[in-house]
Amino acid sequence: MPREILKYPHPVLAQRAKEITEITPELRKLAEEMAEAMYAKRGIGLAAPQVGECCRLIAVDVSGPDERTDLKFFVNPVIVSKEGQVTDEEGCLSVVNFRAKVTRAEKVKVKAKDLDGNEVEVDADGILAVCLQHEIDHLDGVLFIDHISRLKRALYDGKIKKWQKSGKQA
């Protein structure tokens, strides 16, 4: 059974994740569990805090959601350069029943380690660039709804409160 994905406004989602100092068998198991949870919910990216682990690990597979051929894990990812701007609609497995337009860099260069401890560098554009920025934001306690207007955010927060009062799961 896949790990549960935490939902906004869970406090772990607002925390800065800790650096990973060692690639362990437990970290590899977490990565597998993250991929399983991401695929089960038809996502294209997932950060460790979304499954309750406050460490700097992300899983990305933008080949999905129907095809799954390009799974990548990034340990301690850092955006080292950004270029251009693009605005597109985003959603999030932790922010239920809500999508909004977000402006991000059009191209990014990300440095990280893979699960073997090797340094990796990725030049990304398109959906991969957006996905990497979205997931790295999670590691800093930032959700895509932190990038939208105050009015749209207030409306969404109002819906969340209503769902919580009624006991309904969004």
N, C-alpha and C positions, 0 to 999 in steps of 0.2 A: 504494500500500500504506500503510495507516494506521501511525502511529508506535506503537512498542512502549510499553505501559504498564508502568512499573516495579512490581515486587512487593516487599512487605514481606519481609525487613528491609533493603532497599536504603537506604544511608546518605543519599541525597538526600531521601528521604521524611521524615527527621528534622531537616532544616535549615529555618531561617527563610528564606523567599524575600525577595529584594530588591525594593524599591520600583521601579516603572517610572517613568522620568523623561520618556520621550518615546514617542509613538505612531509607530511606524515601519512600513514595508512588511514588515519581518521579523516584527514583532509580529502584524500582521494575518495573515501566513502561518501563524505559530504557532497563532493562534486557529482558523483553518480546519482545520489538522492535528489540533488538539485535538478539535474537533467530529467530525471523521471518525473518530478513534480511539474517542471516547465512543459514537458511534452504532454502530460496528462491534462493540462489546462490549455493546451494549444498556443503556448507563448513562444516568443522568439528570443527572450532573454530573461535571466533571473539572477538576482544578487543574493548572497548568503543571508543578509539581514531579513530578507523576505521569508525565509524559512526559520527565523529565530536564532541564527548564528551570526554574531556581530564580528565577523572577520572579512577581510578584503578579498573576496573571491566572487567572480561572476561567471555565468555560463551564457553562451550566445550561440544561436543557430538560426540565422536569417533565411535559411533555405525553406523553412516551414511556413505555415503550420502543417501542410499536407505531406510534404516531402521532408525527410530528415537526413541530410547528407553532409552537414558542415558544422558539427558541434565543436566549439572551442571553449576552453576554460582559461581565464586570466587571473593570475595571482598578483595582488598588489598593483592593479593597473593604474597608470597615470597618463593623463592627456598631456603630451609635451608640445603640441602645436595645433592650432585651429585655423581654418581658412573659410571665408565666405559665410553666407547665411542661407538657411532654408527654413520655411515654415510648413509644418505638416501636422496632421492629426495624430495624437498619441493616445494610447490607453495603457493600463498597467494591471497586472494580475493582483496587485495589492489595493488598487483603487477601483472598486466594483461599480459597474453600470455607469461609467463616465468616460467620455473621450473629449479631448479639446485640442485646439491648434496650439502648438508650441514652436517657438523659434529657437533653432540651435545652429551650431556651426555646420557648414555643408561638408567640410572635410576635416578629419582629425588624424593625428599621429598618436598612437598609444604605445607605451612601453609597459611591459609586465614580465612575469615569469609564467612558464607553463607548468603543468603538474609534474614534470621531471626536473624542475628547477632551472631550466634553460631560459636565458633572456630571449624575449620575443619583442618584435616591433611590427606594428600593423599600421599601414596607411589605408584609411577607410574613407569611403564616400557613400552617398545614398543611404539606404536603410541601415547598413552596417554602422555607419558613422553616427546616425541618430540613436541606434540601439546601444552602442558603446557609451555614448554620453548619458543616456537614460540610466543604464545600469551602474555606471561609475557615480552618478548622482546619488543613487541608493546608498553607496558606501559612505557618503558624506552626510547621510540623513536627510537628503533632499528628494522630494517626490515631484513628478511632473506637474502636479497641481500647485506646487510652489512657484511655478513659472507663469501661471495664468492670472488674469485680472482679479482684483479683490472681490468684485461683484460675483463673478462666476464661482470663485472659491467659497464665498459666503453662501451662495445658493446650494452648492454641493454639501458643505458642512451642515446646512439646515436639513437636507435630505438624510444625511447620516444620523443626525440626532433623532429625526422622526422614526427612522428604521430601528434605532436602538430602543426608543420608548415603546414602540409597538411589538418589540421582540422579534421582528422579521429579520431574516438574513437577507441581505441585499444580493 
